[in-house]
Amino acid sequence: MSKSLIFLSSVQKELAAERRAVKDFVDNDPLLSQFFTVFLFETLPASGRRADEVYLQEVDHCVLYIGLLGNIYGFEDSEGISPTEREFDRATTTGKERLIFVFGSDDTARHPKMQQLVRKAGDQVVRRRVNSIPELTAAIYASLINFLERNGDIRTLPFDAAGCPRATLEDLSSEKMRWFLSRARLQRNFALPETTAPTDLLTHLNLLDNGAPSHAAILLFGKAPQRFLLSSEVKCAHFHGTELRKPIPSYHIYKGTVFELADQAVDFVMSKLDYTVGAREQGPQAPVSYEIPQPVVAEALVNAIAHRDYTSNASVQVMLFSDRLEIWNPGELRPPLSLDSLTRPHPSIPTNPLIADPLFLAQYIEKVGSGTLEMADLCKAAGLRPPHFRLDMGCFILTLWRPGKTSKPKAIATGQAFGQVAGQVSEQVRRLLAVCVGALSRQELQERLGLRHRDSFQHSYLQPALEAGLIEMTIPDKPNSSNQQYRLKMTGQVTRQATGQVANEVTGQVRRLLAVCEGALSRQELQERLGLRHRDSFQHNYLQPALEAGLIEMTIPDKPRSSKQQYRLTEKGRLLLAAPGPQESAQ
């Protein structure tokens, strides 16, 4: 590929260092050096030709003219015109692309003729003032990139619009696109019918780059998005205390499309938050209230996934502590947004508009820039501190506060022993109760649970069970005795019996499902009660585990795929609901 010639014009002696810096910068830049070479008159060997003939011929040959204008006008010929002005005039008459950079802001220090040349150049082209070599090279770099883009030599599309390297249409899921069409039509009255061909949908949403899927297309509808964008995964961790330290009781890395990531992350958090169930007389469905409102959690997580910087090697990190939920989102606020502006009405300025638009159509987010204000209002209504925003280490960090330890949610009687808050125990303690048969030593209990780490066992299992009065020591006056063993107390036996003495306890997601399963309900009704949008996530994390555990059953078991299929609690499921539920966050 032949390189384009840049003619660099200035008074040589005044700006010798700047001229050399520009040439070195272009010659050594990995991108610019592929397209340009810089001509400096002083690098030519001795010749019998007249100097003015040489430099004017080089102007004729160049593609780009760069003029550096300082204070000195330079040598004047018989007509009183300097070589610098001759070169500018020649570039003008021959129609060359001209880039003008003026050193300094004090025009009164310039030679009168240089002042005139600065004004003449400014009347014809946009000039840029600089004060140092770094400013000059940065400005030249931006101008040259712009020149290459306008001429089609390079393309620097936004991340979401740019083609995903090595990805083809075969890497997109037609099933996921059909799900999107169905949901978008239902939620936003989307114009395209559910029978729309995949390529037509992608074209309509501007998700193709020269016929190939863009980064946004892969993140929205990819079969395996993390195959191409590894850091697009979401990491979720749950800590019993207020600090980030091991052991980590629960840690998951979620993969999938942005829709699936949002659903999975929301499920992770909601399954570990405290909840209460209201009285049925308040309506046909007993309301379930979480310590942090579900819309607040969903808004925070979806915003992080939608607006993060996908060019970063970092992932969205979700960390649930005993006193707060923190969401770390790679990237920073886009101008003119600021941390302060998030607390008052502000415009919506998405980092990835081609990702944000389908999320809006599927009603995962709104476009009006009201999300942070709604979160604050919902937190206030729930008696929580307002959300806190900060920027740190290249990340936008959102903190949502949990209720104070002295202000636990109060359960409202429902007519059933259900969803009790006081005295609830963690999943770890429930597992301990399930294997505690007879009197056993610490080591025997650890072995039965498959745990290797003594500190983790004592912190997350043994100590909470002792403090809750569910187990007791056989030698209480000598707690550190080598002969010490542990056995169930009566309260522990009741708790274990109520849960069917199952060692492999149910997840928080399944418990949430049981909490809303009143009577016989369809899959869609259950999803709506749980506030879940994505069918695959619901079936994988809620419905199937509950069916396999025998906690719910089908009303038409011999026709599992019937359009009239409904689900109801089994006797085992009702017993589980009557027992104290998990309360990991209380640890």
Secondary structure, DSSP 8 states (H G I E B T S, - for coil): ---EEEEEES-TTTTHHHHHHHHHHHHH-TTHHHHEEEE-GGGS---SS-HHHHHHHHHHH-SEEEEEE-S------TTS--HHHHHHHHHHHTT-EEEEEEE-S-GGGS-HHHHHHHHHHHHHS-EEEESSHHHHHHHHHHHHHHHHHHTTS-----TTTSB-TT--GGGB-HHHHHHHHHHHHHHH--SS-TT--HHHHHHHTT-EETTEEBHHHHHHHBSSGGGT-GGGSEEEEE-SSSS--S--SEEEEE-S-HHHHHHHHHHHHHTTS-EEE--GGGSSS--EEESS-HHHHHHHHHHHHHHS-TTSS--EEEEE-SSEEEEEEES---TT--TGGGGS------SSHHHHHHHHHTTSS-SSS-HHHHHHHHHHHTT----EEEEETTEEEEEEE---TT--------SSS-S--TT-B-HHHHHHHHH--SSB-HHHHHHHHT---HHHHIIIIIHHHHHTTSEEESSTT-TT-TT--EEE-HHHHHHHHHTTT-SS---HHHHHHHHH--SSB-HHHHHHHHT---HHHHIIIIIHHHHHTTSEEESSTT-TT-TT--EEE-HHHHHHHHS--B-GGG-
